[in-house]
Amino acid sequence: MVKIPEATIEQIRSQTNITDVVSQYVSLHQAGKNLFGLCPFHEEKTASFSVSESKQIFHCFSCGRGGNVFTFLMDLENLSFPEAVIKVAEFEHIPLDSQYTDQKSDNGNTNNSKARELSALHEEAAKLYHHILMNTQMGQPALDYLHQRGMSDEMINEFNLGYAPSQRLLKPVFDERKVDYQVLRKTGLFSETQDAQLIDRFVDRIMYPIRDASGATIAFSGRLLTSNPDLPKYLNSPETEIFNKGRVLFNLDKAKLAVRENRQVILFEGFMDVITAYSAGIKNGIASMGTSLTDDQVYDIKRIAQQVIISYDGDHPGQKATKRAIDIFKQVPILTLGIVQVPDGKDPDEYIKSAGGPAFQELLNSAQPVVEYQLRLLKQDENMHSESGQAEYIKQALGLIATINSPIDQELYLNRLGTETKISKEILRSQLQQMAKSTPHPVAQPTLQRRIPTNSVSNEPALSLVEKTERRLLKRMLYDRDVWLQVNNISGFAFIDEKYQMLYLLAEGYFAQYDQFQIATFSNLIKEPGLQQLLISIDLIDLPEMVSAGEIDDYVNVIMNQAPLINQIAAKKQELLDAGRVGDQQRQRQLLVDLIALEQKKRAK
């Protein structure tokens, strides 16, 4: 295995702004010197996740995770250190020799290796399907179909669309490469016959590659080219080790870049809606995988966006899907929600092609608030020409208005309802108040929570005098070269706690290469996540800018002289408790004498 040189790692880190990487996953806002957002490693309602651009580190004040840009990706995506370095290099378009990019993970993570292998096979399949579509006679009918749908070659290439022909060419290609049978079974690209033979799953289908949030191809959705009533129009990959359709959003990898501009996501129903909008310059569109929106998908959306505009098809099924999406988004009050209803029951793809991208952008700009959209649907469902229909509409509308948290918004909708129904506002308000009294308070629902790696740490416990001293001294040593030299020249000095001693030894290696301490660079030398988090917590200690007279001597005295006595005193106290439990009074008297002597010795120090 070829190790990436430290100089190359530092070059990549120094050329990368951690904010640019983190903001792909977390919506950040400025607060003082740092940027804050909701922590991606645990569920929270108040932003406690901090990014320091000046120090190029992140830290969560709630769960304790912290580190530099590499640590962030390692923790969030379960990558090895080399994988994180390679990913950051790709993000910043920093060229790396293939001897580094082609190597396997060095962390022994078998799951990672399997996932990479499965994804690599999907990438190869996507290349083959795309080549067949764009460069062969057998792919011409599929290409003609896409052109007739208004798809340009530019968009076909942008989304790497392809065609899986009836000839089932994928299996022979992988057989020629001698890919293991069991690996092929796990890809989901093949069906297994009764006699245990594998055949191409996708036949005569236009292929839409499905990518994860980092852009790796992990699955396909195939649209049948030739109509066949016995076959489904769309066929998705089955769920595999790398693909769970409830956790994937189509085009999220591309949309993240556009979402950074305005923190807005447009949620479409179909792939063609996303692609057509993209071709019209609307690049922040995503779509779920033909299923109802899931908690995991909403979690991914809320990490990067502050506003969601739902633009599903305008037909009845599209309206039902919109209602379901609204219900799940209501669990995420930090997101602003808007609804776009495409005119004449069209889907966004059709509307953009007929009316143009600017016209659709106007619809997005005038997206309806959720309550307004729901009130309009209620009105459509009732016969407003009958008294019973009007009464039912008013009852349902008041129930909806009662759910609004903002008193101002509630008043506005109450006024609108009064004008619309010609019922006095006083009567409506009285009815609303009665409904509020009779409606039981809803039981708090659990907030959306993403399954994440479970190696987060708890809040820092109360520290002993010795540990506080070691932390403060280590911070002084790291940031003040004079203090470093002063302590380094003390014969026999060592930190008592092995964690701080390890950081001290790593710092010795660091200062052999660098004159000035930079925490993000130093973090590269620390491979143990617990030590990285400890380093971040030390960095956050608030100390006066100037070292006071005698401060360092006091720290050293506690560590070298008092700490051994403190440990002896603690041991004697435990012995005293043990002697008391067994009733050994003579032993208790002797231990008390020893304790008094140790305390006096400690005070003398």
C-alpha positions as CSV (number, residue, x, y, z in Angstrom):
1,M,0.0,0.0,0.0
2,V,1.3,3.4,-1.0
3,K,1.1,6.0,1.7
4,I,0.1,9.5,0.8
5,P,3.0,11.8,1.7
6,E,2.4,14.1,4.6
7,A,3.4,17.1,2.4
8,T,0.7,16.2,-0.1
9,I,-1.9,15.8,2.7
10,E,-0.9,19.2,4.1
11,Q,-1.1,20.8,0.7
12,I,-4.6,19.5,0.2
13,R,-5.7,20.6,3.7
14,S,-4.1,24.1,3.3
15,Q,-5.8,24.6,-0.1
16,T,-9.2,23.6,1.2
17,N,-11.6,25.8,3.2
18,I,-13.4,23.5,5.6
19,T,-16.5,25.7,5.3
20,D,-16.8,24.8,1.6
21,V,-16.9,21.1,2.4
22,V,-19.0,21.2,5.6
23,S,-21.6,23.5,3.9
24,Q,-22.3,20.6,1.4
25,Y,-23.8,18.7,4.3
26,V,-24.8,21.4,6.9
27,S,-26.6,24.7,6.4
28,L,-24.3,27.2,8.2
29,H,-24.9,30.8,9.4
30,Q,-22.5,33.3,10.8
31,A,-22.6,33.9,14.5
32,G,-19.6,36.0,15.8
33,K,-16.3,34.7,14.6
34,N,-17.6,31.2,13.8
35,L,-20.2,29.6,11.6
36,F,-23.0,27.5,13.2
37,G,-25.5,24.9,12.1
38,L,-27.4,21.8,13.2
39,C,-25.0,19.0,14.0
40,P,-25.0,16.3,11.3
41,F,-23.9,13.6,13.9
42,H,-26.9,13.8,16.2
43,E,-30.5,15.2,16.3
44,E,-30.9,18.7,17.7
45,K,-33.2,21.7,17.5
46,T,-30.7,24.3,18.5
47,A,-27.5,24.8,16.4
48,S,-24.5,23.7,18.5
49,F,-22.2,22.6,15.6
50,S,-19.5,25.2,15.1
51,V,-17.0,25.7,12.2
52,S,-13.9,28.0,12.7
53,E,-12.6,29.3,9.4
54,S,-9.6,30.9,11.1
55,K,-8.6,27.5,12.6
56,Q,-10.0,25.3,9.9
57,I,-11.7,23.0,12.5
58,F,-15.2,22.0,13.5
59,H,-16.6,21.2,16.9
60,C,-20.1,20.2,18.3
61,F,-20.6,21.7,21.7
62,S,-23.4,19.1,22.3
63,C,-22.0,15.7,21.3
64,G,-18.3,16.6,21.4
65,R,-17.2,15.6,17.9
66,G,-14.5,17.7,16.4
67,G,-11.5,17.8,14.1
68,N,-10.4,19.1,10.7
69,V,-11.8,18.7,7.3
70,F,-10.6,15.1,6.9
71,T,-12.0,14.1,10.3
72,F,-15.4,15.5,9.3
73,L,-15.7,13.3,6.2
74,M,-14.2,10.3,8.0
75,D,-16.9,10.5,10.8
76,L,-19.8,11.5,8.5
77,E,-19.3,9.0,5.7
78,N,-17.3,6.3,7.5
79,L,-14.2,6.8,5.4
80,S,-10.7,5.9,6.2
81,F,-8.1,8.7,6.4
82,P,-6.7,8.1,2.9
83,E,-10.3,8.0,1.5
84,A,-11.1,11.3,3.2
85,V,-7.9,12.9,1.8
86,I,-8.7,11.7,-1.7
87,K,-12.3,13.0,-1.5
88,V,-11.2,16.4,-0.3
89,A,-8.7,16.5,-3.2
90,E,-11.4,15.7,-5.6
91,F,-13.6,18.4,-4.2
92,E,-10.9,21.0,-4.6
93,H,-9.8,19.6,-8.0
94,I,-6.3,18.9,-6.7
95,P,-4.7,16.3,-8.9
96,L,-3.5,13.1,-7.1
97,D,-1.3,10.4,-8.6
98,S,-3.3,7.2,-9.4
99,Q,-1.1,5.2,-7.1
100,Y,-2.9,7.0,-4.2
101,T,-6.4,7.2,-5.7
102,D,-6.6,3.6,-6.7
103,Q,-5.5,2.1,-3.4
104,K,-7.8,0.3,-1.0
105,S,-8.8,1.6,2.4
106,D,-6.1,1.3,5.1
107,N,-8.5,0.9,8.0
108,G,-9.3,-2.7,7.4
109,N,-13.0,-1.9,7.0
110,T,-14.4,-4.8,5.0
111,N,-17.7,-3.1,4.5
112,N,-16.0,-0.1,2.9
113,S,-14.1,-2.3,0.5
114,K,-17.2,-4.2,-0.5
115,A,-19.1,-0.9,-1.0
116,R,-16.4,0.5,-3.2
117,E,-16.3,-2.7,-5.2
118,L,-20.1,-2.6,-5.8
119,S,-20.0,1.1,-6.6
120,A,-17.2,0.5,-9.1
121,L,-19.2,-2.1,-10.9
122,H,-22.1,0.2,-11.1
123,E,-19.8,2.9,-12.6
124,E,-18.7,0.4,-15.2
125,A,-22.2,-0.5,-16.0
126,A,-23.2,3.1,-16.4
127,K,-20.3,3.7,-18.8
128,L,-21.4,0.7,-20.9
129,Y,-25.0,1.7,-21.0
130,H,-24.1,5.3,-21.9
131,H,-21.8,4.1,-24.7
132,I,-24.5,1.9,-26.1
133,L,-27.0,4.8,-26.1
134,M,-24.7,7.4,-27.7
135,N,-22.6,5.4,-30.1
136,T,-24.4,2.2,-31.3
137,Q,-27.2,1.3,-33.7
138,M,-28.9,-0.7,-31.0
139,G,-29.1,2.4,-28.8
140,Q,-30.5,4.7,-31.6
141,P,-34.2,4.1,-30.9
142,A,-33.6,5.0,-27.2
143,L,-31.6,8.1,-28.3
144,D,-34.4,9.1,-30.7
145,Y,-37.0,8.7,-27.9
146,L,-35.0,11.0,-25.6
147,H,-34.6,13.6,-28.3
148,Q,-38.3,13.5,-29.0
149,R,-38.9,14.1,-25.3
150,G,-36.8,17.3,-25.7
151,M,-33.6,15.9,-24.1
152,S,-30.4,17.3,-25.5
153,D,-27.2,15.4,-25.8
154,E,-25.7,17.8,-23.3
155,M,-28.2,16.7,-20.7
156,I,-27.9,13.1,-21.6
157,N,-24.1,13.4,-21.0
158,E,-24.6,15.5,-17.9
159,F,-26.7,12.8,-16.2
160,N,-24.9,9.9,-17.9
161,L,-28.1,8.4,-19.2
162,G,-27.8,5.1,-21.0
163,Y,-29.6,2.2,-22.6
164,A,-29.7,-1.5,-21.6
165,P,-30.4,-3.4,-24.8
166,S,-32.4,-6.6,-25.3
167,Q,-29.1,-8.5,-26.0
168,R,-28.2,-8.5,-22.3
169,L,-24.6,-7.4,-22.8
170,L,-23.6,-6.5,-19.2
171,K,-23.1,-10.0,-17.9
172,P,-20.7,-11.1,-20.7
173,V,-18.6,-7.9,-20.1
174,F,-18.2,-8.7,-16.3
175,D,-17.6,-12.4,-17.1
176,E,-14.7,-11.4,-19.4
177,R,-13.3,-9.5,-16.4
178,K,-13.8,-12.6,-14.3
179,V,-15.8,-10.8,-11.6
180,D,-16.7,-13.2,-8.8
181,Y,-20.2,-14.7,-9.1
182,Q,-21.2,-13.8,-5.5
183,V,-20.1,-10.2,-6.1
184,L,-22.3,-10.0,-9.2
185,R,-25.3,-11.4,-7.2
186,K,-24.9,-8.6,-4.7
187,T,-24.8,-5.8,-7.2
188,G,-28.5,-6.0,-8.0
189,L,-27.7,-5.6,-11.7
190,F,-28.7,-9.2,-12.4
191,S,-31.6,-11.6,-11.9
192,E,-31.0,-15.2,-10.9
193,T,-32.7,-18.0,-12.8
194,Q,-33.9,-21.3,-11.3
195,D,-30.7,-23.0,-12.3
196,A,-28.6,-20.3,-10.5
197,Q,-27.6,-18.5,-13.7
198,L,-27.3,-14.7,-13.6
199,I,-28.9,-12.7,-16.4
200,D,-29.1,-8.9,-17.0
201,R,-31.9,-7.4,-14.8
202,F,-32.4,-4.4,-17.1
203,V,-33.5,-5.2,-20.7
204,D,-34.7,-2.7,-23.3
205,R,-34.7,0.1,-20.8
206,I,-33.4,3.7,-20.8
207,M,-31.1,3.8,-17.8
208,Y,-31.0,6.6,-15.2
209,P,-28.0,6.2,-13.0
210,I,-28.7,6.8,-9.3
211,R,-25.9,8.4,-7.3
212,D,-25.4,8.9,-3.6
213,A,-24.8,12.3,-2.0
214,S,-21.1,12.1,-2.9
215,G,-21.7,11.4,-6.6
216,A,-21.0,7.6,-6.6
217,T,-23.2,5.5,-8.8
218,I,-25.1,3.0,-6.6
219,A,-28.2,1.9,-8.5
220,F,-30.3,2.4,-11.6
221,S,-33.8,3.2,-12.6
222,G,-34.8,1.8,-16.0
223,R,-37.7,3.1,-18.1
224,L,-39.1,0.6,-20.6
225,L,-38.5,1.7,-24.1
226,T,-41.0,-0.6,-26.0
227,S,-44.4,-0.7,-24.4
228,N,-45.2,-4.0,-22.8
229,P,-48.3,-4.5,-20.5
230,D,-46.7,-7.4,-18.8
231,L,-43.7,-5.4,-17.6
232,P,-43.5,-2.4,-15.2
233,K,-42.9,1.0,-17.0
234,Y,-40.1,1.8,-14.5
235,L,-37.8,-0.8,-12.8
236,N,-35.5,0.2,-10.0
237,S,-32.5,-1.7,-8.7
238,P,-33.3,-3.9,-5.7
239,E,-32.0,-2.7,-2.4
240,T,-28.4,-3.8,-1.9
241,E,-25.5,-3.1,0.5
242,I,-25.0,0.3,-1.1
243,F,-28.6,1.2,-2.1
244,N,-31.6,1.9,0.0
245,K,-34.2,3.7,-2.0
246,G,-35.7,5.3,1.1
247,R,-32.4,7.0,1.8
248,V,-31.5,8.3,-1.7
249,L,-32.6,11.5,-3.4
250,F,-32.1,11.7,-7.1
251,N,-29.6,14.5,-8.1
252,L,-28.8,15.4,-4.5
253,D,-25.1,15.3,-5.4
254,K,-25.5,18.0,-8.1
255,A,-28.2,20.0,-6.4
256,K,-26.0,20.6,-3.3
257,L,-23.8,23.0,-5.2
258,A,-26.9,25.1,-6.2
259,V,-28.5,24.9,-2.8
260,R,-25.5,26.6,-1.3
261,E,-26.5,29.8,-3.2
262,N,-30.0,30.3,-1.7
263,R,-30.5,27.4,0.8
264,Q,-33.5,26.3,-1.3
265,V,-34.4,22.8,-2.5
266,I,-37.1,22.0,-5.1
267,L,-38.7,18.6,-4.5
268,F,-40.0,17.0,-7.8
269,E,-41.8,13.8,-8.3
270,G,-39.9,12.4,-11.3
271,F,-36.4,12.2,-12.8
272,M,-37.5,13.9,-16.0
273,D,-38.8,16.9,-13.9
274,V,-35.4,17.2,-12.3
275,I,-33.5,16.9,-15.6
276,T,-35.7,19.3,-17.6
277,A,-35.5,21.9,-14.8
278,Y,-31.8,21.5,-14.7
279,S,-31.6,22.1,-18.4
280,A,-33.6,25.3,-17.9
281,G,-31.0,26.5,-15.3
282,I,-32.9,25.4,-12.2
283,K,-30.3,23.2,-10.7
284,N,-31.5,22.8,-7.1
285,G,-34.1,20.1,-7.9
286,I,-34.2,16.6,-6.4
287,A,-36.6,13.7,-6.5
288,S,-37.4,10.7,-4.3
289,M,-37.1,7.2,-5.7
290,G,-40.8,6.7,-6.7
291,T,-41.8,6.2,-3.1
292,S,-43.4,8.4,-0.4
293,L,-40.9,10.7,1.2
294,T,-39.0,9.1,4.1
295,D,-37.6,10.5,7.4
296,D,-34.1,9.8,6.1
297,Q,-34.6,11.8,2.9
298,V,-36.1,14.7,4.9
299,Y,-33.1,14.6,7.2
300,D,-30.7,14.9,4.3
301,I,-32.7,17.9,3.0
302,K,-32.8,19.8,6.2
303,R,-29.1,19.4,6.6
304,I,-28.4,21.6,3.6
305,A,-31.6,23.7,3.0
306,Q,-33.7,26.2,4.8
307,Q,-36.6,26.2,2.4
308,V,-38.3,23.4,0.5
309,I,-40.6,24.0,-2.5
310,I,-42.7,21.0,-3.4
311,S,-43.5,20.8,-7.1
312,Y,-45.3,17.5,-7.7
313,D,-47.5,16.7,-10.7
314,G,-50.7,18.7,-10.8
315,D,-53.0,15.6,-11.2
316,H,-54.9,13.9,-8.4
317,P,-52.1,11.4,-7.5
318,G,-49.7,14.3,-7.4
319,Q,-51.9,16.2,-5.0
320,K,-52.1,13.1,-2.7
321,A,-48.3,12.8,-2.8
322,T,-48.0,16.5,-1.9
323,K,-50.3,16.1,1.1
324,R,-48.1,13.2,2.3
325,A,-45.0,15.2,1.9
326,I,-46.5,18.1,3.8
327,D,-47.3,15.8,6.7
328,I,-43.8,14.6,7.1
329,F,-42.2,18.1,6.6
330,K,-44.4,19.3,9.5
331,Q,-42.1,17.4,11.8
332,V,-39.3,19.8,10.8
333,P,-40.4,23.2,11.8
334,I,-37.0,24.7,11.0
335,L,-37.8,24.3,7.3
336,T,-39.9,26.8,5.4
337,L,-42.3,25.0,3.1
338,G,-43.9,26.2,-0.1
339,I,-46.1,24.5,-2.7
340,V,-46.1,25.0,-6.5
341,Q,-49.2,23.8,-8.3
342,V,-48.4,23.5,-12.0
343,P,-51.4,24.8,-14.1
344,D,-53.8,22.6,-16.0
345,G,-52.7,19.4,-14.2
346,K,-49.4,19.3,-16.0
347,D,-46.2,17.9,-14.5
348,P,-43.2,20.3,-14.2
349,D,-41.4,18.6,-17.2
350,E,-44.3,19.3,-19.5
351,Y,-44.8,22.9,-18.2
352,I,-41.2,23.9,-18.6
353,K,-41.1,22.5,-22.2
354,S,-44.3,24.4,-23.2
355,A,-44.0,27.6,-21.2
356,G,-40.2,27.8,-20.7
357,G,-37.8,27.9,-17.7
358,P,-38.5,31.6,-16.8
359,A,-42.2,30.9,-16.5
360,F,-41.6,28.0,-14.2
361,Q,-39.2,30.1,-12.2
362,E,-42.0,32.6,-11.7
363,L,-44.2,29.8,-10.3
364,L,-41.3,29.0,-7.9
365,N,-41.0,32.6,-6.9
366,S,-44.7,32.8,-6.0
367,A,-44.9,29.4,-4.3
368,Q,-47.9,29.1,-2.0
369,P,-47.5,28.8,1.8
370,V,-48.7,25.4,3.0
371,V,-51.8,26.6,4.8
372,E,-52.9,28.6,1.7
373,Y,-52.5,25.5,-0.5
374,Q,-54.4,23.3,1.9
375,L,-57.2,25.8,2.2
376,R,-57.5,25.8,-1.6
377,L,-57.7,22.1,-1.7
378,L,-60.4,22.0,1.0
379,K,-62.4,24.5,-1.0
380,Q,-62.1,22.3,-4.1
381,D,-63.3,19.2,-2.1
382,E,-66.5,20.9,-0.9
383,N,-69.7,22.0,-2.7
384,M,-69.5,25.7,-1.9
385,H,-73.0,26.3,-3.4
386,S,-74.7,24.3,-0.6
387,E,-75.0,25.4,3.0
388,S,-73.8,22.1,4.2
389,G,-70.7,22.3,1.9
390,Q,-69.9,25.8,3.1
391,A,-70.3,24.7,6.8
392,E,-68.0,21.8,6.3
393,Y,-65.4,23.9,4.6
394,I,-65.5,26.5,7.4
395,K,-65.1,23.7,10.0
396,Q,-62.2,22.2,8.2
397,A,-60.6,25.5,7.5
398,L,-60.8,26.6,11.1
399,G,-59.2,23.3,12.1
400,L,-56.4,24.1,9.8
401,I,-56.0,27.7,11.0
402,A,-55.9,26.4,14.6
403,T,-52.6,24.6,13.8
404,I,-50.8,27.8,12.8
405,N,-48.4,28.8,15.6
406,S,-48.0,32.5,14.5
407,P,-50.8,34.7,15.9
408,I,-50.2,37.2,13.1
409,D,-50.6,34.5,10.4
410,Q,-53.6,33.0,12.2
411,E,-55.3,36.5,12.2
412,L,-54.5,37.0,8.5
413,Y,-56.1,33.6,7.5
414,L,-59.1,34.3,9.8
415,N,-59.7,37.6,8.1
416,R,-59.4,35.9,4.7
417,L,-61.9,33.2,5.7
418,G,-64.3,35.8,6.9
419,T,-64.2,37.8,3.6
420,E,-64.4,34.6,1.6
421,T,-67.4,33.1,3.4
422,K,-69.1,36.4,4.5
423,I,-69.1,35.3,8.1
424,S,-68.1,37.8,10.7
425,K,-64.6,37.6,12.1
426,E,-65.9,37.6,15.7
427,I,-68.0,34.5,15.1
428,L,-65.1,32.7,13.4
429,R,-62.7,33.7,16.2
430,S,-65.2,32.4,18.8
431,Q,-65.5,29.1,17.0
432,L,-61.8,28.9,16.7
433,Q,-61.4,29.4,20.4
434,Q,-63.9,26.7,21.2
435,M,-62.1,24.3,18.9
436,A,-58.8,25.1,20.6
437,K,-60.4,24.3,24.0
438,S,-61.9,21.0,22.9
439,T,-58.9,19.8,21.0
440,P,-56.4,17.9,23.2
441,H,-52.9,19.1,23.1
442,P,-50.9,16.9,20.7
443,V,-48.3,14.5,22.3
444,A,-44.8,15.6,21.3
445,Q,-43.7,13.4,18.4
446,P,-40.1,12.2,18.2
447,T,-38.1,14.4,15.8
448,L,-36.5,13.1,12.7
449,Q,-33.3,11.3,13.4
450,R,-30.8,9.9,11.0
451,R,-29.0,6.6,11.8
452,I,-25.4,7.7,12.3
453,P,-22.2,6.1,13.6
454,T,-22.4,5.7,17.3
455,N,-18.9,6.8,18.4
456,S,-19.9,10.2,19.5
457,V,-18.8,11.3,22.9
458,S,-20.8,12.7,25.8
459,N,-20.4,16.2,27.3
460,E,-17.2,16.6,29.2
461,P,-17.4,15.5,32.8
462,A,-16.2,17.5,35.8
463,L,-12.4,17.4,35.7
464,S,-10.0,17.0,38.6
465,L,-7.4,19.6,39.4
466,V,-4.6,17.6,37.8
467,E,-6.5,17.1,34.6
468,K,-7.5,20.7,34.4
469,T,-3.9,21.7,34.9
470,E,-2.6,19.3,32.2
471,R,-5.1,20.6,29.7
472,R,-4.2,24.2,30.4
473,L,-0.5,23.6,30.3
474,L,-0.8,21.7,27.0
475,K,-2.7,24.5,25.4
476,R,-0.1,27.0,26.5
477,M,2.7,24.8,25.2
478,L,1.0,24.4,21.8
479,Y,0.4,28.0,21.1
480,D,3.4,29.6,22.8
481,R,6.8,28.6,21.6
482,D,8.6,30.0,24.7
483,V,6.3,27.9,27.0
484,W,7.0,24.8,24.9
485,L,10.8,25.3,25.2
486,Q,10.5,26.0,28.9
487,V,8.6,22.8,29.7
488,N,10.6,20.7,27.2
489,N,13.8,21.6,29.0
490,I,12.5,20.3,32.4
491,S,14.3,17.1,33.2
492,G,12.0,14.1,33.7
493,F,8.8,16.0,32.8
494,A,5.9,14.0,31.6
495,F,2.1,14.3,31.7
496,I,0.4,12.0,34.1
497,D,-2.6,11.1,31.9
498,E,-1.5,9.0,29.0
499,K,-3.9,10.9,26.6
500,Y,-2.1,14.2,27.3
501,Q,1.3,12.6,27.1
502,M,0.4,11.1,23.7
503,L,-0.6,14.6,22.4
504,Y,2.6,16.0,23.9
505,L,4.7,13.3,22.0
506,L,2.8,14.0,18.8
507,A,3.4,17.7,19.2
508,E,7.1,17.0,19.5
509,G,7.0,15.4,16.1
510,Y,4.9,18.2,14.7
511,F,7.3,21.0,15.9
512,A,10.2,19.0,14.4
513,Q,8.6,19.9,11.0
514,Y,6.8,23.2,11.7
515,D,7.7,26.4,13.5
516,Q,4.1,27.6,14.1
517,F,1.2,25.6,15.6
518,Q,-1.9,25.2,13.4
519,I,-4.5,22.9,14.9
520,A,-5.9,21.8,11.5
521,T,-2.4,20.7,10.3
522,F,-1.6,19.1,13.7
523,S,-4.8,17.1,13.4
524,N,-3.4,15.3,10.4
525,L,-0.9,13.6,12.6
526,I,-3.6,12.3,15.0
527,K,-5.3,9.1,13.7
528,E,-7.2,8.3,16.9
529,P,-10.7,10.0,16.9
530,G,-10.8,10.3,20.6
531,L,-7.5,12.2,20.7
532,Q,-8.7,14.5,17.9
533,Q,-11.8,15.4,20.0
534,L,-9.6,15.9,23.1
535,L,-7.4,18.2,21.1
536,I,-10.4,20.3,20.0
537,S,-11.7,20.5,23.6
538,I,-8.3,21.7,24.7
539,D,-8.3,24.3,22.0
540,L,-11.6,25.6,23.2
541,I,-10.3,26.4,26.7
542,D,-10.6,30.1,27.4
543,L,-7.3,31.4,28.7
544,P,-6.0,34.9,29.0
545,E,-4.0,35.9,25.9
546,M,-0.8,36.6,28.0
547,V,0.9,34.0,30.2
548,S,0.9,35.4,33.7
549,A,4.0,35.4,36.0
550,G,4.5,32.0,37.6
551,E,1.6,30.4,35.7
552,I,3.6,27.8,34.0
553,D,5.7,27.0,37.1
554,D,2.4,26.4,39.0
555,Y,1.1,24.0,36.3
556,V,4.4,22.1,36.3
557,N,4.4,21.9,40.2
558,V,0.9,20.4,40.2
559,I,1.8,17.8,37.6
560,M,5.3,16.8,38.9
561,N,4.9,17.3,42.6
562,Q,1.3,17.5,43.7
563,A,-0.2,15.0,41.4
564,P,1.6,12.0,42.9
565,L,0.5,13.1,46.4
566,I,-3.0,13.6,45.2
567,N,-3.1,10.1,43.8
568,Q,-1.6,8.7,47.1
569,I,-4.2,10.6,49.1
570,A,-7.0,9.2,47.0
571,A,-5.7,5.7,47.5
572,K,-5.4,6.2,51.2
573,K,-9.0,7.5,51.4
574,Q,-10.2,4.3,49.6
575,E,-8.2,2.2,52.0
576,L,-9.9,4.1,54.9
577,L,-13.3,3.3,53.5
578,D,-12.4,-0.4,53.1
579,A,-11.1,-0.5,56.7
580,G,-14.3,1.1,57.9
581,R,-16.5,-1.5,56.1
582,V,-14.7,-4.4,57.9
583,G,-14.5,-2.6,61.3
584,D,-10.7,-2.6,61.4
585,Q,-10.3,0.4,63.9
586,Q,-6.5,0.0,64.3
587,R,-6.1,0.1,60.5
588,Q,-8.4,3.2,60.4
589,R,-6.3,5.1,63.0
590,Q,-3.0,4.3,61.1
591,L,-4.6,5.5,57.8
592,L,-5.8,8.7,59.3
593,V,-2.2,9.4,60.5
594,D,-0.9,8.7,57.0
595,L,-3.6,11.0,55.4
596,I,-2.7,13.9,57.7
597,A,0.9,13.6,56.8
598,L,0.2,13.4,53.1
599,E,-2.1,16.5,53.3
600,Q,0.6,18.5,55.2
601,K,3.2,17.4,52.6
602,K,0.9,18.5,49.8
603,R,0.3,22.0,51.4
604,A,4.1,22.4,51.8
605,K,4.5,21.8,48.0
